[in-house]
Amino acid sequence: MKILIADDDAVLNHLLDRHCRECGYETTLTFDALQAWQHVISDRPDLILLDVKLPGGTGIEVLKRVHKTATTAGIPVIVITGVDDPLVLRMVKEQHPDAILSKPLNIIELDVQISLLLASKRPNPAGQGSGQ
Amino acid sequence: MSRDSHSMTAGNTSTPVSPADLPPDRIDRKSLLEIVDQDEGLLKQLARLFLADKPRLMAEIQDSVTRGDCAKLDGAAHTLKGSVGNFGARRAAQLAARLEKMGREKNLQGAAEAFAALDKEIARVSAALAEFSR
């Protein structure tokens, strides 16, 4: 399972990277909107952790593109934001991300959301599924 | 990363508290190690990342205040707020949040003074983090 992390805060990126890898996920780190979108297209991650304020664009724009592009529309997106501007938060909600988490991040909440969103993508246990 | 506190970061910067009401940030080894689940190697890496990124962010903030570039101030102060908040430095995060708000609201009155206060606090935080980056 691959998780794309998009946040311009190098410290939080590193923390998220470390935590996700400890949980057994592959990760790709990106630091701006363009880089994030390029990796969405090239890597087809199973899940995206997306900051709202990113250099070179916004997470909202990335989210819109993910949803509008046929090949990426099914990728779950968790928006992680330190923004407290109600207008911006409304704009985020209008794009219907799968979850919105506030900074400082609650790690248990993050784990729960990742597990829930990736549950449908995990291979079924032997003998209980289609064998994919 | 701490599971006891259930939080990746210790400082809640969204609380509407004036920076003047907060004491200078106390960055001590015990609380930092709680954030990284007692992983000293990770703490060292995070401190180095912050110290490497900080000059660029502070220069961007200062430059945007000087030039009156509100959008740039909004973005750079927001990033610094999140970055320093990772270490539980609430006062520094609130000072950055104040500049972020000025940029967002396109009102830079008092921005130079706000930057000076941020610069002072960031210097304190950086000196403390430098101890953990070696």
Interface residues (C-beta under 8 A of the other chain):
Chain A: D7 D8 D9 A10 V11 L12 H14 L15 L16 R18 H19 K53 P55 G82 V83 D84 D85 S102 K103 P104 L105 N106 I107 I108 E109 L110
Chain B: M1 S2 R3 H6 S7 M8 T9 A10 G11 N12 T13 S14 V36 L42 Q45 L46 L49 F50 A52 D53 G75 H78 T79 K81 G82 S83 G85 N86 F87 R104
